[in-house]
């Protein structure tokens, strides 16, 4: 059982190295990142919507959207 769990964890790390891309609003009040560009949380975006890596979004201080995560 321990071997199976260890194998699954290793596989997840190898396959899931990248968290993928997310969407952010460039407006001054924006705080979150989103799974898709049509998320309810982006409807009132006062800037533009940009696609960036989840890692970069976290690096610039964004949190996960409460609607889509």
Kinemage of the C-alpha trace (Angstrom):
@kinemage 1
@onewidth
@group {chain A} dominant
@subgroup {mainchain}
@vectorlist {calphas} color= white
{ca unk a 1} P 0.000 0.000 0.000
{ca unk a 2} L 2.820 2.422 0.839
{ca unk a 3} L 4.417 1.663 -2.524
{ca unk a 4} L 1.181 2.460 -4.339
{ca unk a 5} L 0.777 5.785 -2.532
{ca unk a 6} L 4.414 6.686 -3.150
{ca unk a 7} L 4.045 5.802 -6.845
{ca unk a 8} L 0.912 7.938 -7.182
{ca unk a 9} L 2.590 10.890 -5.478
{ca unk a 10} L 5.631 10.601 -7.727
{ca unk a 11} L 3.456 10.342 -10.840
{ca unk a 12} L 1.450 13.394 -9.758
{ca unk a 13} L 4.625 15.402 -9.263
{ca unk a 14} L 6.043 14.392 -12.632
{ca unk a 15} L 2.871 14.925 -14.632
{ca unk a 16} L 1.603 17.928 -12.714
{ca unk a 17} L 4.777 19.998 -12.673
{ca unk a 18} L 2.930 22.950 -14.128
{ca unk a 19} L -0.232 24.215 -12.471
{ca unk a 20} L -1.452 25.394 -15.842
{ca unk a 21} L -2.709 28.736 -16.980
{ca unk a 22} L -5.206 30.971 -15.224
{ca unk a 23} L -6.860 34.285 -15.986
{ca unk a 24} L -6.440 37.550 -14.118
{ca unk a 25} L -7.966 40.995 -14.369
{ca unk a 26} L -5.411 43.793 -14.658
{ca unk a 27} L -7.657 46.309 -12.894
{ca unk a 28} L -6.391 48.075 -9.752
{ca unk a 29} L -8.796 46.281 -7.368
{ca unk a 30} L -8.114 42.752 -8.667
{ca unk a 31} L -7.034 40.130 -6.152
{ca unk a 32} L -7.853 36.717 -7.635
{ca unk a 33} L -6.985 34.342 -10.439
{ca unk a 34} L -9.612 32.344 -12.336
{ca unk a 35} L -9.942 28.983 -14.126
{ca unk a 36} L -11.609 30.472 -17.191
{ca unk a 37} L -11.992 33.848 -18.811
{ca unk a 38} L -15.784 33.702 -18.512
{ca unk a 39} L -15.813 33.249 -14.722
{ca unk a 40} L -18.468 35.176 -12.791
{ca unk a 41} L -15.659 36.807 -10.793
{ca unk a 42} L -14.312 38.529 -13.922
{ca unk a 43} L -17.589 40.152 -14.997
{ca unk a 44} L -16.781 43.492 -13.354
{ca unk a 45} L -13.143 43.623 -14.460
{ca unk a 46} L -12.164 47.264 -15.017
{ca unk a 47} L -8.924 46.374 -16.810
{ca unk a 48} L -8.124 43.695 -19.334
{ca unk a 49} L -8.257 39.935 -18.806
{ca unk a 50} L -4.892 38.235 -19.286
{ca unk a 51} L -3.836 34.596 -19.352
{ca unk a 52} L -0.808 33.785 -17.163
{ca unk a 53} L 0.580 30.756 -15.339
{ca unk a 54} L -0.900 29.926 -11.948
{ca unk a 55} L 2.615 30.113 -10.526
{ca unk a 56} L 3.003 33.711 -11.760
{ca unk a 57} L -0.438 34.635 -10.423
{ca unk a 58} L 0.518 33.378 -6.975
{ca unk a 59} L 3.881 35.152 -7.219
{ca unk a 60} L 2.179 38.520 -7.778
{ca unk a 61} L -0.069 37.930 -4.766
{ca unk a 62} L -3.287 36.676 -6.326
{ca unk a 63} L -5.511 34.179 -4.543
{ca unk a 64} L -7.868 31.598 -6.032
{ca unk a 65} L -11.297 32.868 -7.075
{ca unk a 66} L -14.113 31.904 -4.693
{ca unk a 67} L -16.490 31.173 -7.565
{ca unk a 68} L -14.417 28.877 -9.764
{ca unk a 69} L -12.104 27.208 -7.207
